[in-house]
Amino acid sequence: MTLLLGPPSSGKTTLLLALAGKLDPSLRCAGEVAYNGFPLDEFVPQKTAAYISQTDVHVGEMTVKETLDFSARCQGVGTKYDLLTELARREKEAGIRPEPEVDLFMKATSMEGVESSLQTDYTLRILGLDICADTIVGDQMQRGISGGQKKRVTTGEMIVGPTKVLFMDEISTGLDSSTTFQIVKCLQQIVHLGEATILMSLLQPAPETFELFDDIILLSEGQIVYQGPRDYVLEFFESCGFRCPERKGTADFLQEVTSKKDQEQYWADKQRPYRYISVSEFAQTFKRFHVGLQLENHLSVPFDKSRSHQAALVFSKHSVSTRELLKASFDKEWLLIKRNSFVYIFKTIQLIIVALIASTVFLRTQMHTRNLDDGFVYVGALLFTLIVNMFNGFAELPLTITRLPVFFKHRDLLFYPAWIFTLPNVVLRIPFSIIESIVWVVVTYYTMGFAPEADRFFKQLLLVFLIQQMAGGLFRAIAGLCRSMIIAQTGGALFLLIFFVLGGFLLPKDFIPKWWIWGYWISPLVYGYNALAVNEFYSPRWMDKFVMVSPLQH
């Protein structure tokens, strides 16, 4: 476990991103990053290593255990079966017979595709999250676990899968020193027990936290000043003429000793006058230090790829079959629908209330079919039907925006492709849309006095359902484009205003200027309204009175 230290803007985050293979492809960089002799383009670094930022992004409605279970199902804990097979082969060659209990435990942690695996329980225990396993993570609107526990959940999402290399960027942000110590202590156990590798950057860690690390990397002005065992770092700076005071934390000393402003106070060589030693001089001196010489000798010998087992790195983009990913995503989406059931119940109740109000406004006893003027009243009723069912999908806007940060995180970590996230989101809302469509049409159709034929009743039911599906897709698209609630409300209102202005409702199609007519044809409201109007006004009771008169022209 290695601690990455350095003053602000020294390049810590850039180094972590480079090692994780997450740098912007357009950024030019020298050198090459390799894992076991394999360059980044020969395997999948996003599945082999994970970059963990200082912000915790989780679904607030899910519990800690549910969050880790979903992560395990997407990453495929079953990929550890390759390592288990290799271990069994080597034990057989060496004549070792494993204990039955240990063998059973190893096989249980390697099971794939189950909703709750022993690997999840094992991770919860190591991270000390078993006490809050059934508590929701929480967010700004829901009370959940503490900040320190959220940091551990973020780490747990990665280590529950096959990832063995973690790059953690200032995870102590917003935490007190005691909580940071507890988290680092848990990570130390993971490294030593699970043979993992962690490179973690911390800002001013406490002395007890500093002592937990095995190695230190000191970065300043984009150059490595020291890289090696923690025990030799003070010896290196003493050889340069600087000494850490007795009551000064080693981490604070290391971050200040390369600074031009703070360096002089640590000068300890009384036989020589102080002079400022630049970062470049420190870097050159380290290369002549015995730790630097050992490191250079080690790196001078290229790593033999044949010594690396196939299971040490991940070579497939997705470790789990599409079927298992779909099942996990459907289960997660259904769980979130149940947790947000109030939204869907309230939407249905709201629709019933609006339908009852609309039925009294457009009451059939006052809705006649005598002449053209009566037809305009029906046009208003159909337009109101369109608008109500259109805005019934507005709830998708905040729900989608809330889920986007988690989706982007999972997508970047290659948990699943984008369509795996989208498909359950759309499919599982269809039953609710069917219920809402039935409620609206049953309450309003005959009460408003629309065409009495049964086939036209079911056609309007189908059209209302399709309008709701269109509205849900439109609001989800606006949420995906805008990505924040403020921009989505502004941009969404702009889209809807354009659709209404150019949709032929305020200005007939023939009066729309030619340079704006494209807006008429791309407006989804046009097609929904035209279909509703055709279904009503092409009924026999209207056709008998207005032969060959198209209501779409009025």
Rosetta blueprint (number, residue, H / E / L):
1 M L
2 T E
3 L E
4 L E
5 L E
6 G L
7 P L
8 P L
9 S L
10 S L
11 G L
12 K H
13 T H
14 T H
15 L H
16 L H
17 L H
18 A H
19 L H
20 A H
21 G L
22 K L
23 L L
24 D L
25 P L
26 S L
27 L L
28 R L
29 C L
30 A L
31 G L
32 E L
33 V L
34 A E
35 Y E
36 N L
37 G L
38 F E
39 P E
40 L H
41 D H
42 E H
43 F L
44 V L
45 P H
46 Q H
47 K H
48 T H
49 A E
50 A E
51 Y E
52 I E
53 S L
54 Q L
55 T L
56 D L
57 V L
58 H L
59 V L
60 G L
61 E L
62 M L
63 T E
64 V H
65 K H
66 E H
67 T H
68 L H
69 D H
70 F H
71 S H
72 A H
73 R H
74 C H
75 Q H
76 G L
77 V H
78 G H
79 T H
80 K H
81 Y H
82 D H
83 L H
84 L H
85 T H
86 E H
87 L H
88 A H
89 R H
90 R H
91 E H
92 K H
93 E H
94 A L
95 G L
96 I L
97 R L
98 P L
99 E L
100 P H
101 E H
102 V H
103 D H
104 L H
105 F H
106 M H
107 K H
108 A H
109 T L
110 S L
111 M L
112 E L
113 G L
114 V L
115 E L
116 S L
117 S L
118 L H
119 Q H
120 T H
121 D H
122 Y H
123 T H
124 L H
125 R H
126 I H
127 L L
128 G L
129 L L
130 D H
131 I H
132 C H
133 A L
134 D L
135 T L
136 I E
137 V L
138 G L
139 D L
140 Q L
141 M L
142 Q L
143 R L
144 G L
145 I L
146 S L
147 G H
148 G H
149 Q H
150 K H
151 K H
152 R H
153 V H
154 T H
155 T H
156 G H
157 E H
158 M H
159 I H
160 V L
161 G L
162 P L
163 T L
164 K L
165 V E
166 L E
167 F E
168 M E
169 D E
170 E L
171 I L
172 S L
173 T L
174 G L
175 L L
176 D L
177 S H
178 S H
179 T H
180 T H
181 F H
182 Q H
183 I H
184 V H
185 K H
186 C H
187 L H
188 Q H
189 Q H
190 I H
191 V H
192 H H
193 L H
194 G H
195 E L
196 A L
197 T E
198 I E
199 L E
200 M E
201 S E
202 L L
203 L L
204 Q L
205 P L
206 A L
207 P H
208 E H
209 T H
210 F H
211 E L
212 L L
213 F L
214 D L
215 D E
216 I E
217 I E
218 L E
219 L E
220 S E
221 E L
222 G L
223 Q E
224 I E
225 V E
226 Y E
227 Q E
228 G E
229 P E
230 R H
231 D H
232 Y H
233 V H
234 L H
235 E H
236 F H
237 F H
238 E H
239 S H
240 C L
241 G L
242 F E
243 R L
244 C L
245 P L
246 E L
247 R L
248 K L
249 G L
250 T H
251 A H
252 D H
253 F H
254 L H
255 Q H
256 E H
257 V L
258 T L
259 S L
260 K L
261 K L
262 D L
263 Q H
264 E H
265 Q H
266 Y H
267 W E
268 A L
269 D L
270 K L
271 Q L
272 R L
273 P L
274 Y L
275 R L
276 Y L
277 I L
278 S L
279 V H
280 S H
281 E H
282 F H
283 A H
284 Q H
285 T H
286 F H
287 K H
288 R H
289 F L
290 H H
291 V H
292 G H
293 L H
294 Q H
295 L H
296 E H
297 N H
298 H H
299 L H
300 S H
301 V L
302 P L
303 F L
304 D L
305 K H
306 S H
307 R H
308 S L
309 H L
310 Q H
311 A H
312 A H
313 L L
314 V L
315 F L
316 S L
317 K L
318 H L
319 S L
320 V L
321 S L
322 T H
323 R H
324 E H
325 L H
326 L H
327 K H
328 A H
329 S H
330 F H
331 D H
332 K H
333 E H
334 W H
335 L H
336 L H
337 I H
338 K H
339 R H
340 N L
341 S H
342 F H
343 V H
344 Y H
345 I H
346 F H
347 K H
348 T H
349 I H
350 Q H
351 L H
352 I H
353 I H
354 V H
355 A H
356 L H
357 I H
358 A H
359 S H
360 T H
361 V H
362 F L
363 L L
364 R H
365 T H
366 Q H
367 M L
368 H L
369 T L
370 R L
371 N L
372 L H
373 D H
374 D H
375 G H
376 F H
377 V H
378 Y H
379 V H
380 G H
381 A H
382 L H
383 L H
384 F H
385 T H
386 L H
387 I H
388 V H
389 N H
390 M H
391 F H
392 N H
393 G H
394 F H
395 A H
396 E H
397 L H
398 P H
399 L H
400 T H
401 I H
402 T H
403 R H
404 L H
405 P H
406 V H
407 F H
408 F H
409 K H
410 H H
411 R H
412 D H
413 L L
414 L L
415 F L
416 Y L
417 P L
418 A H
419 W H
420 I H
421 F H
422 T H
423 L H
424 P H
425 N H
426 V H
427 V H
428 L L
429 R L
430 I H
431 P H
432 F H
433 S H
434 I H
435 I H
436 E H
437 S H
438 I H
439 V H
440 W H
441 V H
442 V H
443 V H
444 T H
445 Y H
446 Y H
447 T H
448 M H
449 G L
450 F L
451 A L
452 P L
453 E L
454 A H
455 D H
456 R H
457 F H
458 F H
459 K H
460 Q H
461 L H
462 L H
463 L H
464 V H
465 F H
466 L H
467 I H
468 Q H
469 Q H
470 M H
471 A H
472 G H
473 G H
474 L H
475 F H
476 R H
477 A H
478 I H
479 A H
480 G H
481 L H
482 C H
483 R L
484 S L
485 M H
486 I H
487 I H
488 A H
489 Q H
490 T H
491 G H
492 G H
493 A H
494 L H
495 F H
496 L H
497 L H
498 I H
499 F H
500 F H
501 V H
502 L L
503 G L
504 G L
505 F L
506 L L
507 L L
508 P L
509 K H
510 D H
511 F H
512 I L
513 P L
514 K H
515 W H
516 W H
517 I H
518 W H
519 G H
520 Y H
521 W H
522 I H
523 S L
524 P H
525 L H
526 V H
527 Y H
528 G H
529 Y H
530 N H
531 A H
532 L H
533 A H
534 V H
535 N H
536 E H
537 F H
538 Y L
539 S L
540 P H
541 R H
542 W H
543 M H
544 D L
545 K L
546 F L
547 V L
548 M L
549 V L
550 S L
551 P H
552 L H
553 Q H
554 H L
